[in-house]
Amino acid sequence: MNLAIDIGNTRTKIGIFYQQNMSTVMTFENSEEINLREIVSNFDIHKSIISSTIEIPVYMTEVLEELPRHMILDHQVRLPFANLYSSKETLGRDRIALVAAAQAKYPNQNNLVIGCGTCITFNFINAKNEFLGGSIHPGLKMRLQAMHTFTGKLPLIPLENKADLIGNDTKSNMLTGVLYAAGKEIDEIIDEYLVKFPEMNIIITGGDADLLVYRLKNEIFAIPNFTLIGLNHILEYNA
């Protein structure tokens, strides 16, 4: 069995795979210590891959290094696609995994993967299996935080799935401004891609994807845990 670990800014996701098939997903807050040794033992893990936006906890490294095969995703890892990104050292590991997942699920096709997390990222891989790049945009929570930080009176409000076109109080106005604007922004950028690549799969994923997908006019595949799928694909490619 394979183990894929994605450590984000606030949460850690763990996926258990048999070759390319995911059987189990677990989510933990970064503030809690995961009993990784128990997971490895219970699922008879032989290979693992980890991707992290923060420093990897020592206790995780100690357990994973005992496995027959363990990988840490970085810009030097061999990838199942051609990476044409100019500054490979600064390319987010999560974006690498998303592109790998698209290549695994829809090989030799044009794919646009939209990741909705701390930032909203657009990631394009063409039918030649070449990652060309994309764009990075403020995420939903980041937009709410910015309005609070850079004004004198706007409050810091939690992200909720409540947005009418015409909000009738400050909270609803802010949520409408974030959710409607992000949805329109995503749709317009997708339209620009479709002009250049009329035949294209569009995938949306990430923690905030469910707040946006039904607001979009374009036909989109909403696929959860796409990052884990991509990590496992990279692991299998290097096996």
JOBEL-V404510 format. One record per residue. PHI is phi in whole degrees, -180 to 180 (none if undefined). OMEGA is omega in whole degrees, -180 to 180 (none if undefined). NEAR is the number of other ideal C-beta (glycine too) atoms within 12 Angstrom. Layout:
BEGIN
phi	omega	near
PHI	OMEGA	NEAR
PHI	OMEGA	NEAR
END
This chain:
BEGIN
phi	omega	near
none	179	28
-106	178	41
-122	176	43
-118	-178	46
-123	178	47
-119	180	47
-99	178	35
-97	-178	30
-70	-177	21
-126	-176	20
-132	175	26
-118	177	33
-112	179	38
-123	177	41
-119	177	40
-107	-176	30
-127	163	34
-107	-171	19
55	-178	18
-98	-175	25
-102	-180	17
-87	-178	32
-105	-174	23
-144	173	22
-129	177	25
-128	180	27
-125	-179	22
-134	170	23
-74	-179	15
-66	-180	23
-77	-179	11
-103	178	15
-88	-177	16
-90	176	28
-81	-174	16
-67	180	34
-61	178	19
-66	179	14
-62	179	28
-59	-179	29
-71	-176	16
-64	-177	17
-102	178	26
52	-177	16
-77	177	34
-117	-179	22
-133	180	31
-147	173	42
-142	-179	42
-134	175	42
-128	-175	39
-146	174	29
-91	179	24
-127	179	18
-66	-178	12
-72	179	29
-57	-177	22
-61	-176	12
-63	177	15
-70	-179	32
-58	-179	20
-61	-180	15
-73	-174	26
-68	-180	34
-69	176	19
-82	-178	17
-76	177	29
-60	-179	17
-141	179	20
-141	-179	29
-127	168	32
-112	-177	26
-72	172	40
-145	-174	22
-72	-179	20
-97	-179	15
-69	178	27
-69	-173	19
-113	-179	35
-82	177	32
-145	177	37
-83	-178	19
-94	-178	28
-98	177	20
-66	-173	24
-68	-178	12
-103	-175	11
-61	-178	20
-66	-177	13
-100	-179	14
-72	-179	29
-60	-180	32
-62	179	38
-64	179	37
-69	176	41
-59	-179	43
-66	179	51
-63	179	48
-66	178	50
-62	179	45
-65	178	47
-63	180	45
-65	179	39
-71	-174	37
-82	-178	27
-131	-177	29
-67	177	22
59	176	19
-134	172	25
-75	-178	28
-133	172	43
-114	-179	41
-108	180	49
-108	179	47
-98	-176	43
-113	178	43
-131	176	36
-54	169	27
-115	171	29
-98	-178	38
-118	172	38
-107	-174	35
-137	-173	45
-116	173	39
-122	-173	43
-90	-176	30
-69	175	21
-90	-177	18
61	177	26
-112	175	22
-82	-176	35
-94	-177	26
125	-178	26
164	180	32
-159	180	24
-124	-177	22
-130	176	27
-61	176	24
-76	-175	33
-65	180	40
-65	179	31
-63	179	25
-68	177	32
-64	179	33
-62	-179	22
-64	180	18
-64	178	26
-71	-174	21
-69	-172	14
-101	172	13
-128	-178	14
-87	-170	8
-129	-179	10
-70	-176	21
-78	171	18
-90	-175	20
-114	178	26
-74	177	16
-75	179	27
-133	179	19
-90	-179	21
-135	-178	20
-152	171	30
-99	-179	16
-57	179	16
-115	176	11
-77	-177	20
-118	170	13
-152	-174	14
-62	-179	19
-60	-179	24
-68	176	21
-64	-179	24
-67	179	32
-64	177	32
-62	180	28
-61	-180	27
-81	-172	40
-72	179	36
-66	-178	27
-64	-180	26
-64	178	36
-62	178	33
-65	179	22
-60	-180	28
-63	-180	38
-60	-178	25
-65	180	20
-69	176	28
-58	179	33
-59	178	20
-65	177	19
-64	-177	30
-66	175	22
-64	-179	11
-84	-175	16
-132	-176	22
-60	177	11
-98	-173	16
-156	171	30
-85	178	32
-120	-178	35
-120	174	43
-120	-176	41
-155	179	41
109	-173	41
-62	-178	30
-104	-176	36
-61	-177	36
-67	177	21
-81	-173	31
-116	-167	38
-59	-177	29
-79	176	16
-89	-175	29
-94	-178	30
-86	-176	17
-78	178	28
-75	-171	16
-133	171	29
-90	175	25
-97	-175	25
-124	178	31
-73	174	25
57	-178	32
-66	179	44
-62	179	51
-63	178	46
-61	179	37
-67	178	47
-61	180	47
-65	178	46
-63	177	39
-64	178	41
-62	-180	41
-64	-180	28
-63	-178	28
-95	-176	23
-70	none	21
END
